[in-house]
């Protein structure tokens, strides 16, 4: 039996359908027995479906500039 932590570690690959059949069966068994993980799975799956159905929305230039500056500062601080 998988733990909830193990399930969460594999959730992305499960949703991408990039895992082997044996692990997929274990994950499916877990979500049928664990209501908390089922809610996380279902919410994540639905969010992805909604997101995939949306048209891209461009980021305003000033927001993109501020975001990139913040990321550059963060990366520079990590490099120290």
MARKOL-185896 format. One line per field, with one value per residue: residue number from 1; x negated, y negated, z negated of N, C-alpha, C, O in turn. Coordinates in steps of 0.02 Angstrom, whole numbers, plus 50000, padded with zeros to 5 digits. Example, Ala and Ser with C-alpha at 12.3 -4.5 7.8 and 13.67 -1.06 7.14 Angstrom:
seq <- (1/2)
npx <- (49340/49358)
npy <- (50284/50112)
npz <- (49610/49646)
capx <- (49385/49316)
capy <- (50225/50053)
capz <- (49610/49643)
cpx <- (49340/49355)
cpy <- (50165/49998)
cpz <- (49610/49606)
opx <- (49288/49330)
opy <- (50166/49943)
opz <- (49577/49598)
***
This chain:
seq <- (1/2/3/4/5/6/7/8/9/10/11/12/13/14/15/16/17/18/19/20/21/22/23/24/25/26/27/28/29/30/31/32/33/34/35/36/37/38/39/40/41/42/43/44/45/46/47/48/49/50/51/52/53/54/55/56/57/58/59/60/61/62/63/64/65/66/67/68/69/70/71/72/73/74/75/76/77/78/79/80)
npx <- (49958/49971/49907/49979/49888/49802/49894/49920/49794/49790/49895/49894/49832/49923/50038/49989/49983/49867/49811/49772/49880/49898/49865/49960/50078/50064/50069/50199/50272/50240/50302/50434/50453/50415/50484/50436/50323/50388/50466/50364/50305/50417/50448/50328/50322/50438/50406/50297/50363/50449/50355/50287/50386/50391/50354/50193/50138/50063/49928/49923/49802/49733/49756/49695/49562/49535/49549/49448/49335/49344/49326/49196/49123/49148/49088/48955/48927/48931/48819/48712)
npy <- (50059/49893/49743/49583/49482/49544/49562/49427/49391/49456/49407/49309/49377/49479/49409/49363/49478/49555/49665/49834/49978/50055/49970/49872/49942/49962/49829/49794/49882/49830/49701/49739/49784/49683/49541/49409/49400/49429/49313/49217/49269/49261/49123/49069/49130/49077/48941/48938/48977/48867/48764/48805/48782/48648/48492/48422/48286/48135/48070/47912/47791/47715/47792/47912/47868/47829/47953/48029/47957/47979/48118/48128/48063/48151/48268/48225/48203/48332/48384/48337)
npz <- (50000/50044/49970/49926/49951/50044/50147/50181/50226/50347/50418/50524/50632/50644/50686/50807/50873/50881/50818/50769/50791/50674/50565/50590/50564/50426/50381/50421/50342/50218/50222/50224/50099/50013/49963/49950/50036/50154/50171/50189/50307/50396/50396/50445/50571/50631/50630/50718/50835/50854/50868/50985/51078/51092/51174/51208/51109/51127/51028/50954/51006/50906/50791/50827/50837/50703/50641/50703/50659/50521/50518/50570/50469/50363/50411/50421/50287/50239/50299/50227)
capx <- (50000/49934/49924/50002/49828/49781/49943/49908/49732/49802/49957/49881/49820/49987/50081/49958/49986/49799/49787/49787/49947/49898/49869/50025/50128/50055/50094/50272/50297/50233/50353/50500/50455/50395/50524/50396/50283/50435/50483/50306/50302/50473/50440/50271/50343/50486/50369/50259/50411/50471/50297/50274/50439/50387/50308/50140/50149/49996/49912/49905/49729/49706/49759/49642/49498/49526/49541/49381/49287/49347/49295/49124/49096/49152/49036/48890/48918/48916/48752/48661)
capy <- (50000/49830/49690/49522/49447/49579/49545/49358/49389/49485/49379/49275/49428/49513/49367/49360/49547/49574/49715/49903/50004/50080/49912/49840/49981/49947/49761/49796/49916/49783/49648/49767/49798/49624/49485/49348/49402/49424/49242/49185/49292/49236/49051/49057/49151/49027/48878/48947/48976/48797/48727/48825/48755/48574/48459/48387/48215/48105/48033/47842/47781/47693/47849/47959/47838/47835/48024/48050/47926/48014/48183/48118/48049/48213/48314/48197/48214/48404/48397/48313)
capz <- (50000/50048/49922/49958/49975/50105/50198/50202/50264/50413/50447/50587/50683/50652/50728/50873/50898/50898/50771/50791/50773/50605/50520/50604/50528/50355/50369/50427/50282/50162/50223/50209/50027/49974/49987/49954/50098/50210/50180/50219/50376/50436/50402/50489/50638/50657/50641/50780/50891/50864/50893/51055/51119/51094/51221/51173/51096/51121/50967/50970/51009/50842/50745/50848/50820/50630/50626/50724/50613/50457/50528/50578/50402/50324/50436/50402/50215/50229/50324/50180)
cpx <- (49956/49954/49948/49943/49803/49829/49930/49845/49741/49861/49946/49872/49884/50033/50055/49961/49917/49769/49807/49853/49951/49905/49936/50080/50124/50082/50170/50303/50295/50288/50424/50508/50440/50433/50484/50355/50329/50454/50425/50299/50355/50467/50383/50289/50390/50452/50329/50306/50435/50414/50284/50326/50437/50340/50254/50157/50081/49988/49895/49829/49699/49705/49703/49573/49485/49514/49471/49327/49285/49314/49220/49091/49095/49097/48966/48876/48902/48845/48697/48637)
cpy <- (49938/49783/49629/49483/49479/49563/49475/49351/49413/49453/49347/49326/49468/49473/49360/49427/49572/49624/49784/49926/50026/50022/49876/49876/49967/49878/49759/49830/49868/49730/49675/49778/49737/49563/49420/49346/49399/49352/49205/49204/49259/49160/49034/49074/49100/48961/48882/48945/48905/48756/48742/48796/48680/48550/48424/48313/48183/48066/47961/47832/47761/47749/47899/47932/47844/47907/48047/48020/47962/48083/48178/48104/48112/48262/48290/48209/48287/48421/48375/48365)
cpz <- (50000/49992/49961/49987/50040/50162/50225/50243/50336/50450/50516/50644/50696/50698/50799/50909/50921/50848/50796/50762/50700/50555/50529/50564/50452/50338/50373/50367/50223/50163/50213/50134/49983/49999/49993/50018/50159/50224/50212/50292/50419/50447/50450/50561/50669/50672/50706/50840/50906/50895/50967/51102/51127/51149/51181/51165/51085/51055/50988/50963/50942/50790/50763/50828/50745/50610/50644/50679/50546/50463/50534/50510/50359/50345/50418/50329/50201/50251/50278/50134)
opx <- (49909/50011/49940/49948/49785/49808/49929/49841/49704/49874/49985/49902/49897/50064/50094/49944/49911/49708/49851/49879/50003/49946/49965/50123/50176/50115/50202/50356/50342/50318/50469/50564/50452/50416/50498/50353/50310/50457/50436/50287/50340/50479/50390/50274/50382/50468/50328/50289/50440/50425/50270/50312/50477/50293/50267/50186/50045/50035/49857/49798/49646/49659/49669/49531/49429/49473/49438/49278/49232/49278/49183/49038/49046/49065/48923/48819/48864/48815/48639/48594)
opy <- (49932/49784/49625/49455/49443/49552/49465/49310/49392/49471/49359/49318/49489/49501/49352/49432/49604/49624/49792/49898/50016/50025/49853/49844/49961/49869/49725/49809/49865/49715/49637/49782/49738/49535/49380/49294/49371/49331/49164/49161/49233/49136/48990/49036/49082/48928/48834/48914/48885/48719/48697/48785/48651/48585/48398/48282/48202/48034/47951/47861/47785/47754/47925/47970/47862/47920/48081/48054/47974/48104/48219/48131/48125/48293/48330/48224/48302/48467/48393/48352)
opz <- (49960/49969/50021/50041/50087/50219/50286/50288/50381/50507/50561/50697/50753/50744/50846/50968/50973/50837/50838/50714/50668/50509/50480/50535/50419/50286/50332/50343/50183/50112/50195/50109/49923/50051/50038/50052/50211/50282/50257/50335/50473/50503/50492/50606/50728/50722/50744/50890/50964/50942/51006/51161/51164/51168/51127/51210/51039/51031/51035/50919/50923/50749/50718/50805/50724/50566/50605/50663/50519/50418/50506/50494/50324/50304/50402/50311/50155/50224/50289/50092)
***
